[in-house]
Amino acid sequence: MARIRSHPLYELWYPQVVILQDNDAAIKHLDDIYPDIPKEGDTVGISITLTHTNNIRLVSICHGESIYTFDIKLMGAFPPRLRGLLEDEDVVKIGHGIINITWCLYHEHGIKLVMGGEISRLHRISDASNRNIGEPFNNPVLLSAIAERWLDKTIDNDYIQCRWVDKFELVHYKQASAVAGVVGQSYHAIRESNPVDSVANKYWIFTSVEHATGTVLGRCEQFPLHSLADGSCIEPLRMATDRIRATLTEADLHAQRIGIQTNVERQYRHIVRLCEDIERAVHTYDHSVEEAHEQ
């Protein structure tokens, strides 16, 4: 991959960027990105920008070749139609640190973001280099690493973490817009390069979050290939099935010694089937480990 010099994040992005500071403009442009009848499976990139007091200042939405950045503070209230987009079950909202975005939206504005996708997880599922195998699947991947892998760009991570007080200049709006843009375009690059639909969405998309308990609903917390290094539960399963089979064999031999005509495995066929299921799962794990090491 050709490397380029490090750029401020906003310099990487050159589509149409629309900065919205009043409700009338927000309504007009939301009609462009959020039709009355959204298509199931529509996706948008999303990012938020916080103030130094951790309040939401900007919400940026990447849709197609355009990015719309809403200045919530200047609007005075959260646009109802934007709220509707975030709470729409037919539109997947993809972000970097999507759980944190969801938490901020709910606790400040009571918005229950649903169908949220994490770009870090999708990146790990789709990155054939397997460089993250063995790391906890929940660990985030730097947005700069994602941009470098899928957009062939190098960016400064420092820009992503910036927070501003009250005085926003054009560069700040561009920066906020670019984060959503990198997320949205990385998603489309991944989709073009990999048959993502063959990987169950449940590994990187949640259906909702139960805010009272912090429980993420509808999402598997581990993706098999990235759990290979943690084989702590495999050996006990292997030993348990061996003990069960040995016990059944001993029971069968004992029955024969005392003259009872019986087939213990047939009599306890449900236990035998359970052992077979566990053994198949362990075999799949062993095979996956071998494949990962070969790669």
BELDASUL-V874883 format. One record per residue. SS is DSSP state (@ for helix, = for strand, . for the rest). PHI is phi as a letter, one per 40 degrees, with the letter a starting at -180 (999 if undefined). PSI is psi in radians with two decimals (999 if undefined). Layout:
ss=SS phi=PHI psi=PSI
ss=SS phi=PHI psi=PSI
This chain:
ss=. phi=999 psi=2.29
ss=. phi=c psi=2.25
ss=. phi=c psi=2.49
ss=. phi=b psi=2.89
ss=. phi=c psi=2.74
ss=. phi=c psi=2.37
ss== phi=b psi=2.61
ss=. phi=d psi=2.52
ss=@ phi=d psi=-0.73
ss=@ phi=c psi=-0.38
ss=@ phi=c psi=-0.18
ss=@ phi=c psi=-0.16
ss=. phi=b psi=2.15
ss=. phi=b psi=0.47
ss=. phi=c psi=-2.91
ss== phi=c psi=2.17
ss== phi=b psi=2.12
ss== phi=b psi=2.10
ss== phi=b psi=2.14
ss== phi=b psi=2.15
ss=. phi=b psi=0.03
ss=. phi=a psi=2.79
ss=@ phi=c psi=-0.62
ss=@ phi=c psi=-0.79
ss=@ phi=c psi=-0.65
ss=@ phi=c psi=-0.77
ss=@ phi=c psi=-0.76
ss=@ phi=c psi=-0.82
ss=@ phi=c psi=-0.47
ss=@ phi=c psi=-0.51
ss=@ phi=c psi=-0.50
ss=@ phi=c psi=-0.69
ss=@ phi=c psi=-0.22
ss=. phi=b psi=1.43
ss=. phi=c psi=2.83
ss=. phi=d psi=-0.59
ss=. phi=b psi=1.52
ss=. phi=c psi=2.54
ss=. phi=c psi=2.35
ss=. phi=c psi=2.28
ss=. phi=g psi=-0.01
ss== phi=d psi=2.58
ss== phi=b psi=2.55
ss== phi=b psi=2.57
ss== phi=c psi=2.55
ss== phi=b psi=2.52
ss== phi=a psi=2.74
ss== phi=b psi=2.68
ss== phi=b psi=2.24
ss== phi=b psi=2.69
ss== phi=c psi=3.12
ss=. phi=c psi=-0.26
ss=. phi=c psi=0.22
ss=. phi=g psi=0.45
ss=. phi=c psi=2.64
ss== phi=c psi=2.12
ss== phi=c psi=-0.84
ss== phi=b psi=2.54
ss== phi=b psi=2.15
ss== phi=b psi=2.36
ss== phi=b psi=2.18
ss== phi=b psi=2.15
ss== phi=b psi=2.04
ss=. phi=g psi=-2.23
ss=. phi=c psi=0.24
ss== phi=b psi=2.63
ss== phi=b psi=2.29
ss== phi=b psi=2.12
ss== phi=b psi=2.08
ss== phi=c psi=2.15
ss== phi=c psi=1.65
ss=@ phi=c psi=-0.62
ss=@ phi=c psi=-0.80
ss=@ phi=c psi=-0.51
ss=@ phi=c psi=-0.47
ss=. phi=g psi=-0.34
ss=. phi=a psi=2.78
ss=. phi=c psi=2.20
ss=. phi=d psi=2.19
ss=@ phi=d psi=-0.64
ss=@ phi=c psi=-0.56
ss=@ phi=c psi=-0.69
ss=@ phi=d psi=-0.76
ss=@ phi=c psi=-0.68
ss=@ phi=c psi=-0.78
ss=@ phi=c psi=-0.48
ss=. phi=c psi=0.13
ss=. phi=c psi=2.19
ss=. phi=c psi=-0.23
ss=. phi=c psi=-0.10
ss== phi=b psi=2.15
ss== phi=c psi=2.22
ss== phi=b psi=1.99
ss== phi=b psi=2.25
ss== phi=a psi=3.01
ss=. phi=b psi=1.90
ss=. phi=g psi=0.82
ss=@ phi=c psi=-0.55
ss=@ phi=c psi=-0.71
ss=@ phi=c psi=-0.70
ss=@ phi=c psi=-0.79
ss=@ phi=c psi=-0.77
ss=@ phi=c psi=-0.80
ss=@ phi=c psi=-0.77
ss=@ phi=c psi=-0.70
ss=@ phi=c psi=-0.83
ss=@ phi=c psi=-0.38
ss=@ phi=c psi=-0.62
ss=@ phi=b psi=0.01
ss=. phi=g psi=0.37
ss=. phi=c psi=2.22
ss=. phi=b psi=1.56
ss=. phi=c psi=2.27
ss=. phi=b psi=2.84
ss=. phi=f psi=1.04
ss== phi=c psi=2.27
ss== phi=b psi=2.44
ss== phi=b psi=2.05
ss=@ phi=c psi=-0.52
ss=@ phi=c psi=-0.74
ss=@ phi=c psi=-0.76
ss=@ phi=c psi=-0.69
ss=@ phi=d psi=-0.80
ss=@ phi=c psi=-0.65
ss=@ phi=c psi=-0.64
ss=@ phi=c psi=-0.27
ss=. phi=c psi=1.91
ss=. phi=c psi=-0.15
ss=. phi=c psi=-0.34
ss=. phi=f psi=0.44
ss=. phi=c psi=-0.33
ss=. phi=b psi=0.11
ss=. phi=c psi=2.34
ss=. phi=g psi=-0.36
ss=. phi=c psi=2.60
ss=. phi=d psi=2.27
ss=. phi=c psi=-0.42
ss=. phi=c psi=-0.26
ss=. phi=c psi=2.30
ss=. phi=c psi=2.66
ss=. phi=b psi=2.36
ss=. phi=d psi=2.43
ss=@ phi=c psi=-0.54
ss=@ phi=c psi=-0.67
ss=@ phi=c psi=-0.65
ss=@ phi=c psi=-0.77
ss=@ phi=c psi=-0.67
ss=@ phi=c psi=-0.70
ss=@ phi=c psi=-0.76
ss=@ phi=b psi=-0.43
ss=. phi=b psi=-0.04
ss=. phi=f psi=0.72
ss=. phi=b psi=2.62
ss=. phi=b psi=2.24
ss== phi=b psi=2.84
ss=. phi=c psi=2.13
ss=@ phi=c psi=-0.45
ss=@ phi=d psi=-0.60
ss=@ phi=c psi=-0.54
ss=@ phi=c psi=-0.52
ss=. phi=c psi=-0.05
ss=. phi=c psi=2.49
ss=. phi=b psi=2.48
ss== phi=b psi=2.81
ss=. phi=c psi=-1.68
ss=. phi=b psi=-0.59
ss=. phi=c psi=1.78
ss=. phi=c psi=2.31
ss=. phi=b psi=3.02
ss=@ phi=d psi=-0.66
ss=@ phi=c psi=-0.59
ss=@ phi=c psi=-0.71
ss=@ phi=c psi=-0.71
ss=@ phi=c psi=-0.71
ss=@ phi=c psi=-0.85
ss=@ phi=c psi=-0.69
ss=@ phi=c psi=-0.68
ss=@ phi=c psi=-0.57
ss=@ phi=c psi=-0.84
ss=@ phi=c psi=-0.63
ss=@ phi=c psi=-0.77
ss=@ phi=c psi=-0.73
ss=@ phi=c psi=-0.87
ss=@ phi=c psi=-0.77
ss=@ phi=c psi=-0.56
ss=@ phi=c psi=-0.70
ss=@ phi=d psi=-0.84
ss=@ phi=c psi=-0.61
ss=@ phi=c psi=-0.69
ss=@ phi=c psi=-0.75
ss=@ phi=c psi=-0.63
ss=@ phi=c psi=-0.55
ss=@ phi=c psi=-0.39
ss=. phi=b psi=2.54
ss=. phi=c psi=1.29
ss=@ phi=d psi=-0.53
ss=@ phi=c psi=-0.33
ss=@ phi=c psi=-0.26
ss=. phi=b psi=2.15
ss=. phi=d psi=2.29
ss=@ phi=d psi=-0.34
ss=@ phi=c psi=-0.23
ss=@ phi=c psi=-0.33
ss=. phi=b psi=-0.09
ss== phi=b psi=2.29
ss== phi=b psi=2.72
ss=. phi=c psi=-0.68
ss== phi=a psi=3.05
ss== phi=b psi=2.29
ss== phi=c psi=1.70
ss=. phi=c psi=-0.45
ss=. phi=c psi=-0.58
ss=. phi=b psi=-0.20
ss=. phi=g psi=0.22
ss== phi=c psi=2.26
ss== phi=c psi=2.12
ss== phi=b psi=2.49
ss=. phi=g psi=0.21
ss=. phi=b psi=2.33
ss=. phi=c psi=2.32
ss=. phi=c psi=-0.27
ss=. phi=b psi=2.44
ss=. phi=b psi=2.19
ss=@ phi=d psi=-0.85
ss=@ phi=c psi=-0.48
ss=@ phi=c psi=0.16
ss=@ phi=b psi=0.14
ss=. phi=c psi=-0.60
ss=. phi=c psi=-0.35
ss=. phi=c psi=1.49
ss=. phi=c psi=0.38
ss=@ phi=c psi=-0.50
ss=@ phi=c psi=-0.17
ss=@ phi=c psi=-0.83
ss=@ phi=c psi=-0.75
ss=@ phi=d psi=-0.65
ss=@ phi=c psi=-0.75
ss=@ phi=c psi=-0.76
ss=@ phi=c psi=-0.65
ss=@ phi=c psi=-0.76
ss=@ phi=c psi=-0.62
ss=@ phi=c psi=-0.72
ss=@ phi=c psi=-0.71
ss=@ phi=c psi=-0.79
ss=@ phi=c psi=-0.68
ss=@ phi=c psi=-0.67
ss=@ phi=c psi=-0.74
ss=@ phi=c psi=-0.71
ss=@ phi=c psi=-0.76
ss=@ phi=c psi=-0.69
ss=@ phi=c psi=-0.67
ss=@ phi=c psi=-0.77
ss=@ phi=c psi=-0.69
ss=@ phi=c psi=-0.71
ss=@ phi=c psi=-0.68
ss=@ phi=c psi=-0.66
ss=@ phi=c psi=-0.59
ss=. phi=c psi=0.17
ss=. phi=g psi=0.34
ss=. phi=c psi=2.16
ss=. phi=c psi=1.77
ss=. phi=a psi=2.81
ss=. phi=b psi=1.78
ss=@ phi=c psi=-0.71
ss=@ phi=c psi=-0.63
ss=@ phi=c psi=-0.65
ss=@ phi=c psi=-0.64
ss=. phi=b psi=0.83
ss=@ phi=c psi=-0.52
ss=@ phi=c psi=-0.66
ss=@ phi=c psi=-0.69
ss=@ phi=c psi=-0.74
ss=@ phi=c psi=-0.67
ss=@ phi=c psi=-0.77
ss=@ phi=c psi=-0.74
ss=@ phi=c psi=-0.71
ss=@ phi=c psi=-0.77
ss=@ phi=c psi=-0.72
ss=@ phi=c psi=-0.65
ss=@ phi=c psi=-0.72
ss=@ phi=c psi=-0.73
ss=@ phi=c psi=-0.70
ss=@ phi=c psi=-0.71
ss=@ phi=c psi=-0.72
ss=@ phi=c psi=-0.84
ss=@ phi=d psi=-0.73
ss=@ phi=c psi=-0.70
ss=@ phi=c psi=-0.68
ss=@ phi=c psi=-0.77
ss=@ phi=c psi=-0.77
ss=@ phi=c psi=-0.73
ss=@ phi=c psi=-0.71
ss=@ phi=c psi=-0.61
ss=@ phi=c psi=-0.61
ss=. phi=c psi=999
